Amino acid sequence: MNDNNTKPQINEVTDLPFADFNHRQKHELTAQRIKERTLEVKPAGNFVYNGYKWQPIEYEGFAIISMVNEHEDNAPLTERLIQIQEELHDNLTPSYGFYQLPPESFHQTIANTLSADRFKRNVLNKGLESKYPDMVNQAFNSFELEAFDYPIGMKMLGLSVFGTAIGALGVFENEEEYNRIINFRAGFYSNPALKELDVRMTRPFIGHITLAYVEHGLNKNQKDQLATVLNEINETMAEERNYFNISNTGLRRYHHLAEFKKQPNYPSKAI
């Protein structure tokens, strides 16, 4: 019997154990998996090319993210990712079918909070946008993390396709560094005040940096070409040592998915 006063049951999402996480990431980079993924790719609908330039489509929200350019040791990674974007641009068709994200937007999402309709429903429509940073700050202060004097090093292994985007996937070479992120997420998502706003874990942590969005329907030949290009780049990346150094994370606001803004009152936390 249905009880109209009962909230719908939400299946709890949990982060993967260390070994399972690394196995999943590596599996997504296999040549066969790349071919399967490219066959399923669809336009993202986040950016539109009007014949002259790209225009972003509104997609609002807050997220807890670590920017690549926040750590000075990430300069070589940024340079390499830009090279990869150039390879994608030179080898994929149609040329207007892929939106390349600006390098200053490169980031790792540490914890999603609210976006799109959930953001509008739980924050904007309730007049809570100005109070939200302080709520996040209180959540940050509600749990303690072990202090480390060296950054987390996520090794970026290769490129993958996830639905509507192309991104670089990363793994961790030791469990301690992975757990630094997982422990942060556990503390953050356990905050009662944020839970009241429907801030919850909607998917396990995925180590990645989004580089481009697919913004045009691709035919079979173009999908095959995409798979070939990604697999060729991955063969090269497998021999490289590209690391994303992460020492802290913080709140960012976005109105679309190419710009993540930080204000002076936005909290951050060492991880």
Rosetta blueprint (number, residue, H / E / L):
1 M L
2 N L
3 D L
4 N L
5 N L
6 T L
7 K L
8 P L
9 Q L
10 I L
11 N L
12 E L
13 V L
14 T L
15 D L
16 L L
17 P L
18 F H
19 A H
20 D H
21 F H
22 N H
23 H H
24 R H
25 Q H
26 K H
27 H H
28 E H
29 L L
30 T L
31 A H
32 Q H
33 R H
34 I H
35 K H
36 E H
37 R H
38 T H
39 L H
40 E L
41 V L
42 K L
43 P L
44 A L
45 G L
46 N L
47 F E
48 V E
49 Y E
50 N L
51 G L
52 Y L
53 K L
54 W E
55 Q E
56 P E
57 I L
58 E L
59 Y L
60 E L
61 G E
62 F E
63 A E
64 I E
65 I E
66 S E
67 M E
68 V H
69 N H
70 E H
71 H L
72 E H
73 D H
74 N H
75 A H
76 P H
77 L H
78 T H
79 E H
80 R H
81 L H
82 I H
83 Q H
84 I H
85 Q H
86 E H
87 E H
88 L H
89 H H
90 D H
91 N H
92 L L
93 T L
94 P L
95 S H
96 Y H
97 G H
98 F E
99 Y E
100 Q E
101 L L
102 P L
103 P H
104 E H
105 S H
106 F L
107 H E
108 Q E
109 T E
110 I E
111 A E
112 N E
113 T E
114 L E
115 S E
116 A H
117 D H
118 R H
119 F H
120 K H
121 R H
122 N H
123 V H
124 L H
125 N L
126 K L
127 G L
128 L L
129 E L
130 S L
131 K L
132 Y H
133 P H
134 D H
135 M H
136 V H
137 N H
138 Q H
139 A H
140 F H
141 N H
142 S L
143 F L
144 E L
145 L L
146 E L
147 A L
148 F L
149 D L
150 Y L
151 P L
152 I E
153 G E
154 M E
155 K E
156 M E
157 L E
158 G E
159 L E
160 S E
161 V E
162 F E
163 G L
164 T L
165 A E
166 I E
167 G E
168 A E
169 L E
170 G E
171 V E
172 F E
173 E L
174 N L
175 E H
176 E H
177 E H
178 Y H
179 N H
180 R H
181 I H
182 I H
183 N H
184 F H
185 R H
186 A H
187 G H
188 F H
189 Y H
190 S L
191 N L
192 P H
193 A H
194 L H
195 K H
196 E H
197 L L
198 D L
199 V L
200 R L
201 M L
202 T L
203 R L
204 P L
205 F L
206 I L
207 G L
208 H E
209 I E
210 T E
211 L E
212 A E
213 Y E
214 V E
215 E L
216 H L
217 G L
218 L L
219 N L
220 K H
221 N H
222 Q H
223 K H
224 D H
225 Q H
226 L H
227 A H
228 T H
229 V H
230 L H
231 N H
232 E H
233 I H
234 N H
235 E H
236 T H
237 M H
238 A L
239 E L
240 E L
241 R L
242 N L
243 Y E
244 F E
245 N E
246 I E
247 S L
248 N E
249 T E
250 G E
251 L E
252 R E
253 R E
254 Y E
255 H E
256 H E
257 L L
258 A L
259 E E
260 F E
261 K E
262 K L
263 Q L
264 P L
265 N L
266 Y L
267 P L
268 S E
269 K E
270 A E
271 I L
